[in-house]
Amino acid sequence: MSTRNENEIESIGDAHISSSTETPLRADAFDTSDDDKIQNIEYHFSEIMKELGLDLTDDSLSGTPYRVAKMYVKELFYGLNPKNRPETSIFENKYQYKKMLVEQNITIDSACEHHFLPIIGTAHVGYIPKNKVIGLSKINRLVDYYSHRPQVQERLCLQILKDLQQTLGTEDVIVVIQAKHLCVSSRGIKDKSSFTTTIEYRGKFVESDTRKEFLEVVNTPFDVT
């Protein structure tokens, strides 16, 4: 690989370029079973470890390739497969509740697609119901689902927003994500204190007063005592 190509690759990663709202997937992404994927990743990760000079005959390291492979397929990146999208309990808005509903401080546990390093933070989601409302925990599950794939924060924001718009039959959705990227804090500039905020909104949240109301709710401390 030439120095020029290395520089280009690094600059693309640092720029957080996202090519599409959809996660880039091959057409045959799910033709292979999870068990076969685990077996294949186990082999390739063992080769990576060997290239790093690690001794896989050591008791502490011998099971690492399998553990990493299983973690990738079953845990960290389970959100890649559409069959794993959580069921969303949708109910008729019998109360005719028409004001803002906000679910905040939802845990973000994702991975940067440019370095496969963790993205950790919180999401705040709001919507204004029309004819449908969603079970509160289902918002958390949707956030978790889209988080558990190699991601770009901007895309993650949009994927959550668009899914909720389609599920709820309303344009009136807003998503804010605040997250720390370990690709920034543990490599490159190694900035330990910075974090990234992304915000996407549609419908009534385009109006500054509605958006301001949402942000005031999100920024108001909550005390159960």
Secondary structure, DSSP 8 states (H G I E B T S, - for coil): --HHHHHHHHHHHHHT----SS----TTTTSS-HHHHHHHHHHHHHHHHHHTT--TTSTTTTTHHHHHHHIIIIIITGGGSGGGS----EEE-TT---S-EEEEEEEEEEEETTT--EEEEEEEEEE--SSEEE-HHHHHHHHHHHHSSEE-HHHHHHHHHHHHHHHHT-S-EEEEEEEEEHHHHSSTT--SS--EEEEEE-GGGGSHHHHHHHHHHHHS-----
